[in-house]
Amino acid sequence: MTTPLEILRTTFGFPAFRGVQAQVIDRVMAGKRTAAIMPTGAGKSLCYQLPALALPGTCVVVSPLI
C-alpha cells in the first residue's frame, strides 16, 4: 500500500505535511471520526483529498459554505 507521504509527494508535489495534516490524515485513514478545525490556508482540503485517493470507494464531501 502506498503511504500518505508518498501520495503527498507524487500526486500533490509537496515534500512534507504542514501542521496537523499528518495527524488528521492518519485518523481518517484509520477510519476514525475526525473533525479538523484549522485556519484558512492550513491545508484542510488535503486532509480529505489524500485519503480519498488512497482508500477504496467513493468520497463524499459535505461543505456548509455558501
C-alpha positions as CSV (number, residue, x, y, z in Angstrom):
1,M,0.0,0.0,0.0
2,T,1.2,3.5,-0.8
3,T,1.8,5.6,2.2
4,P,0.2,9.1,2.7
5,L,3.6,10.7,2.5
6,E,4.3,9.0,-0.9
7,I,0.9,10.2,-2.2
8,L,1.6,13.7,-0.9
9,R,5.0,13.8,-2.8
10,T,4.0,12.1,-6.0
11,T,0.4,13.3,-6.5
12,F,0.4,16.7,-4.8
13,G,4.1,17.6,-5.2
14,F,4.7,18.7,-1.6
15,P,7.7,17.4,0.3
16,A,6.1,17.2,3.7
17,F,2.8,17.7,5.6
18,R,2.1,21.0,7.4
19,G,0.9,21.5,10.9
20,V,-1.5,18.8,11.9
21,Q,-2.3,17.5,8.4
22,A,-0.4,14.2,9.0
23,Q,-2.3,13.6,12.3
24,V,-5.7,14.3,10.7
25,I,-4.9,12.1,7.6
26,D,-3.8,9.2,9.8
27,R,-7.1,9.3,11.8
28,V,-9.1,9.4,8.6
29,M,-7.1,6.6,7.1
30,A,-7.7,4.5,10.2
31,G,-11.4,5.0,9.9
32,K,-11.8,7.2,12.9
33,R,-14.3,10.0,13.1
34,T,-12.4,13.2,12.7
35,A,-13.1,16.9,13.0
36,A,-10.3,19.1,11.9
37,I,-10.6,22.8,12.8
38,M,-7.8,24.6,11.1
39,P,-7.3,28.2,9.9
40,T,-7.6,29.3,6.3
41,G,-4.6,28.2,4.3
42,A,-3.6,25.4,6.7
43,G,-4.4,22.6,4.2
44,K,-7.8,21.3,5.2
45,S,-8.7,20.2,1.7
46,L,-5.7,17.9,1.5
47,C,-7.0,16.2,4.7
48,Y,-9.9,14.7,2.7
49,Q,-8.4,14.7,-0.8
50,L,-5.4,12.5,0.0
51,P,-7.5,9.8,1.9
52,A,-10.0,9.8,-1.0
53,L,-7.2,8.8,-3.4
54,A,-5.7,6.3,-1.0
55,L,-8.8,4.4,0.2
56,P,-11.2,2.3,-1.9
57,G,-14.7,3.5,-2.7
58,T,-16.3,6.9,-3.2
59,C,-15.6,10.0,-1.1
60,V,-18.5,12.4,-0.4
61,V,-17.6,15.8,0.9
62,V,-20.3,18.0,2.5
63,S,-19.4,21.6,2.7
64,P,-21.7,24.0,4.5
65,L,-20.2,27.1,2.7
66,I,-22.5,29.1,0.5
